[in-house]
Amino acid sequence: MISITQSLKQLAIAKPLKFNLLQLQSAPCPVLSCYKSVHPDWLPEKPKRPATIYMAWVKDHHSSVKEKMPHAQPKDVIKQCSQQYKSVSDTVKEGYKRQRSQLLVDYKQRLNNYQYQMENLSGKQKVEYQAMLQEIEDKREKRKINGDKNKLKKMLHELGKPKRVKSPYQLFMIEYLQKQKPKGTDQKMNFFKEVIQDISKQWKGLSEKERQKYETVSEAAKEQYNKDLVKWENNMKRQGLPLLVGLSIRSLNEKSLQGIINIIETA
């Protein structure tokens, strides 16, 4: 039987769980979310171009194909749809073509109306609209940078860089989460709203002796991490990648991220 201390030692060096401190702190709220787009009443909604014949057919048959492949990945379902579409008769395709032609007529009318409304926005509305576009672009750039940071982290892991040790509080949090994993999206949303306060409350209520086991495991793992990190950094220097020594991914901008990624890929 595995003791609590042994379990904590495994947690201290294990791969990050689905729930980590950063995710919990930045968990989306159903009411307030920084990713929730706000569409002002004065801004006309741009009409969407009708789907292609292929996409319209896939939309109509995706559910039936998925029912026959309940355990398949989404990309495999799409592949199956593509295979089936190859055998669709010209008569069926012609029906979708006529339907799309009708939708295109309506689309062009709504697009002309949209363009007219956009041209006649007030000066204040145009300024607000440009600010919205800038905000969207900023978020897009932020997602791109975060994606590159995750890519670089993965590359460093593949190069053997040891992972940072979890703090005593993180060990306690992971132990808590393993006992109370939520099921389903709705339960996760409610779970996230309550779990942070509860974890903090329970942590503060621990006695010094109870905290000691988490601190001991974390400190021992940290000593081993420092030794492994020195070995890894020396190895990177021998491989001609000294720029990775002491690298702080958090402070890198997009240009620096791309440069380091390119260097690693061509090394």
C-alpha positions as CSV (number, residue, x, y, z in Angstrom):
1,M,0.0,0.0,0.0
2,I,1.4,3.4,-1.1
3,S,1.8,5.9,1.8
4,I,0.7,9.6,1.6
5,T,4.4,10.6,1.5
6,Q,5.1,8.3,-1.4
7,S,2.1,9.6,-3.3
8,L,3.2,13.2,-2.8
9,K,6.7,12.4,-4.1
10,Q,5.1,11.1,-7.3
11,L,3.0,14.3,-7.5
12,A,6.0,16.5,-7.0
13,I,7.7,15.2,-10.2
14,A,4.6,14.0,-12.2
15,K,3.3,15.6,-15.4
16,P,1.0,18.5,-14.7
17,L,-2.6,17.4,-14.2
18,K,-5.5,18.8,-16.1
19,F,-6.1,21.1,-13.2
20,N,-3.2,23.3,-12.3
21,L,-2.9,26.5,-10.3
22,L,-2.8,28.8,-13.3
23,Q,-5.8,27.2,-14.9
24,L,-7.8,27.5,-11.7
25,Q,-6.9,31.1,-11.1
26,S,-7.9,32.0,-14.7
27,A,-10.9,29.7,-15.1
28,P,-13.6,31.3,-17.2
29,C,-16.7,32.6,-15.4
30,P,-20.1,32.1,-17.2
31,V,-21.0,35.7,-16.4
32,L,-17.7,37.6,-16.7
33,S,-15.3,36.3,-19.4
34,C,-12.6,38.2,-21.1
35,Y,-13.2,36.1,-24.2
36,K,-16.9,37.0,-24.4
37,S,-17.4,39.2,-27.5
38,V,-19.8,42.1,-27.1
39,H,-21.7,43.2,-30.2
40,P,-23.0,46.8,-29.8
41,D,-26.6,47.4,-30.9
42,W,-25.5,50.1,-33.4
43,L,-23.1,47.8,-35.2
44,P,-24.7,45.9,-38.1
45,E,-24.0,42.2,-38.2
46,K,-22.0,41.1,-41.3
47,P,-23.8,38.4,-43.2
48,K,-22.0,35.1,-43.7
49,R,-21.4,33.7,-47.2
50,P,-23.5,30.5,-47.8
51,A,-21.6,27.3,-47.3
52,T,-20.2,25.5,-50.3
53,I,-22.0,22.5,-51.8
54,Y,-19.6,20.1,-50.0
55,M,-19.9,21.9,-46.6
56,A,-23.7,22.0,-46.9
57,W,-23.8,18.3,-47.6
58,V,-21.5,17.5,-44.7
59,K,-23.6,19.6,-42.3
60,D,-26.7,17.6,-43.3
61,H,-25.0,14.2,-42.9
62,H,-22.4,14.7,-40.2
63,S,-24.7,13.5,-37.4
64,S,-25.7,10.3,-39.2
65,V,-22.1,9.5,-39.9
66,K,-21.1,10.2,-36.3
67,E,-23.8,7.9,-35.0
68,K,-22.1,5.0,-36.9
69,M,-18.7,6.0,-35.4
70,P,-19.5,6.8,-31.8
71,H,-15.9,6.4,-30.6
72,A,-14.1,8.0,-33.5
73,Q,-12.2,11.3,-33.3
74,P,-13.8,14.4,-35.0
75,K,-11.2,14.4,-37.7
76,D,-11.9,10.8,-38.6
77,V,-15.6,11.6,-38.8
78,I,-14.8,14.3,-41.3
79,K,-12.6,12.0,-43.3
80,Q,-15.5,9.5,-43.5
81,C,-17.8,12.3,-44.6
82,S,-15.4,13.2,-47.4
83,Q,-15.2,9.6,-48.5
84,Q,-19.0,9.3,-48.7
85,Y,-19.3,12.7,-50.5
86,K,-17.2,11.3,-53.4
87,S,-20.1,8.8,-54.1
88,V,-22.9,11.4,-54.0
89,S,-24.8,11.5,-57.3
90,D,-24.8,14.6,-59.6
91,T,-28.5,14.9,-59.1
92,V,-28.1,15.4,-55.3
93,K,-25.3,17.8,-55.9
94,E,-27.4,19.8,-58.3
95,G,-30.0,20.2,-55.7
96,Y,-27.5,21.6,-53.3
97,K,-26.2,23.9,-56.1
98,R,-29.7,25.3,-56.7
99,Q,-30.2,25.9,-53.0
100,R,-26.9,27.7,-52.7
101,S,-27.7,29.9,-55.7
102,Q,-30.8,31.1,-54.0
103,L,-28.9,31.7,-50.8
104,L,-26.3,33.7,-52.7
105,V,-28.9,36.1,-54.0
106,D,-30.1,36.8,-50.5
107,Y,-26.6,37.0,-49.2
108,K,-25.6,39.7,-51.8
109,Q,-28.6,41.8,-50.9
110,R,-27.8,41.6,-47.2
111,L,-24.1,42.3,-47.9
112,N,-25.0,45.5,-49.8
113,N,-27.2,46.6,-46.9
114,Y,-24.4,45.9,-44.5
115,Q,-21.9,47.9,-46.5
116,Y,-24.3,50.8,-46.7
117,Q,-24.8,50.8,-42.9
118,M,-21.1,50.6,-42.2
119,E,-20.4,53.6,-44.5
120,N,-23.0,55.6,-42.7
121,L,-21.7,55.0,-39.1
122,S,-21.3,58.2,-37.1
123,G,-17.8,59.5,-36.3
124,K,-18.0,58.2,-32.7
125,Q,-19.2,54.8,-33.9
126,K,-16.3,54.5,-36.4
127,V,-13.8,55.3,-33.6
128,E,-15.4,52.6,-31.4
129,Y,-15.4,50.1,-34.3
130,Q,-11.7,50.7,-34.9
131,A,-11.0,50.2,-31.2
132,M,-12.9,46.9,-31.3
133,L,-10.9,45.7,-34.3
134,Q,-7.7,46.6,-32.5
135,E,-8.8,44.7,-29.4
136,I,-9.6,41.6,-31.5
137,E,-6.1,41.9,-33.2
138,D,-4.4,42.2,-29.8
139,K,-6.2,39.1,-28.5
140,R,-5.2,37.2,-31.7
141,E,-1.5,38.2,-31.2
142,K,-1.7,37.2,-27.6
143,R,-3.0,33.7,-28.6
144,K,-0.3,33.4,-31.1
145,I,2.4,34.3,-28.5
146,N,0.9,31.9,-26.0
147,G,0.9,29.2,-28.7
148,D,4.6,29.8,-29.5
149,K,5.4,29.7,-25.7
150,N,3.7,26.3,-25.4
151,K,5.5,25.1,-28.4
152,L,8.8,26.2,-27.0
153,K,8.0,24.6,-23.6
154,K,7.3,21.3,-25.4
155,M,10.5,21.5,-27.4
156,L,12.5,22.1,-24.2
157,H,10.8,19.1,-22.6
158,E,11.7,17.0,-25.6
159,L,15.3,18.1,-25.2
160,G,15.2,16.7,-21.6
161,K,14.8,19.9,-19.6
162,P,13.6,18.9,-16.1
163,K,10.2,20.3,-15.0
164,R,9.9,22.7,-12.2
165,V,8.9,21.3,-8.8
166,K,5.5,21.9,-7.4
167,S,5.2,24.0,-4.3
168,P,3.7,22.6,-1.1
169,Y,0.5,24.5,-1.8
170,Q,0.3,23.0,-5.3
171,L,0.8,19.5,-4.0
172,F,-2.0,20.0,-1.5
173,M,-4.2,21.4,-4.3
174,I,-3.5,18.5,-6.6
175,E,-4.3,16.0,-3.8
176,Y,-7.6,17.9,-3.2
177,L,-8.5,17.9,-6.9
178,Q,-7.8,14.2,-7.4
179,K,-10.4,13.4,-4.7
180,Q,-13.0,15.8,-6.2
181,K,-12.8,15.8,-10.0
182,P,-15.9,17.3,-11.6
183,K,-17.7,15.5,-14.4
184,G,-19.1,17.3,-17.4
185,T,-18.7,20.9,-18.5
186,D,-21.6,22.3,-16.3
187,Q,-20.2,20.7,-13.2
188,K,-16.7,22.0,-14.0
189,M,-18.0,25.6,-14.2
190,N,-19.7,25.3,-10.8
191,F,-16.7,23.5,-9.5
192,F,-14.2,26.2,-10.5
193,K,-16.2,28.9,-8.9
194,E,-16.1,27.2,-5.5
195,V,-12.9,25.2,-5.5
196,I,-10.3,28.0,-5.2
197,Q,-11.8,29.4,-2.0
198,D,-12.2,26.0,-0.5
199,I,-8.6,24.9,-1.2
200,S,-7.2,28.2,0.2
201,K,-9.4,27.8,3.3
202,Q,-8.4,24.2,4.0
203,W,-4.7,25.0,3.4
204,K,-4.8,27.8,5.9
205,G,-6.5,25.5,8.4
206,L,-3.7,22.9,8.3
207,S,-1.5,22.6,11.3
208,E,2.3,23.1,11.0
209,K,2.7,19.3,11.2
210,E,0.2,18.7,8.4
211,R,1.9,21.2,6.2
212,Q,5.3,19.7,6.9
213,K,4.8,16.6,4.8
214,Y,4.1,18.7,1.7
215,E,7.0,21.1,2.4
216,T,9.4,18.1,2.9
217,V,8.4,16.4,-0.3
218,S,8.6,19.7,-2.3
219,E,12.0,20.6,-0.9
220,A,13.5,17.2,-1.6
221,A,12.2,17.4,-5.2
222,K,13.6,20.9,-5.6
223,E,17.1,19.7,-4.6
224,Q,16.9,16.9,-7.2
225,Y,15.5,19.4,-9.8
226,N,18.5,21.8,-9.3
227,K,21.0,18.9,-9.8
228,D,19.2,17.7,-12.9
229,L,19.0,21.3,-14.3
230,V,22.7,21.8,-14.0
231,K,23.3,18.6,-15.9
232,W,20.8,19.6,-18.6
233,E,22.3,23.1,-19.0
234,N,25.8,21.6,-19.4
235,N,24.5,19.2,-22.0
236,M,22.9,22.1,-23.9
237,K,26.2,24.0,-23.9
238,R,27.9,20.9,-25.4
239,Q,25.2,20.7,-28.1
240,G,25.8,24.3,-29.1
241,L,22.6,25.6,-27.5
242,P,23.9,27.9,-24.7
243,L,21.0,30.4,-25.3
244,L,18.7,27.9,-23.6
245,V,20.6,28.1,-20.3
246,G,18.7,30.4,-17.9
247,L,16.0,31.1,-20.5
248,S,12.9,32.7,-19.2
249,I,10.0,31.9,-21.7
250,R,7.6,34.3,-19.9
251,S,9.6,37.4,-20.8
252,L,10.1,36.6,-24.5
253,N,8.3,38.5,-27.2
254,E,7.0,37.0,-30.4
255,K,10.1,37.7,-32.5
256,S,12.4,36.2,-29.8
257,L,10.2,33.1,-29.5
258,Q,10.3,32.5,-33.2
259,G,14.0,33.0,-33.3
260,I,14.7,30.5,-30.6
261,I,12.2,28.0,-32.0
262,N,14.0,28.2,-35.4
263,I,17.4,27.7,-33.8
264,I,16.2,24.6,-32.0
265,E,14.6,23.2,-35.2
266,T,17.7,23.7,-37.3
267,A,20.2,22.6,-34.6
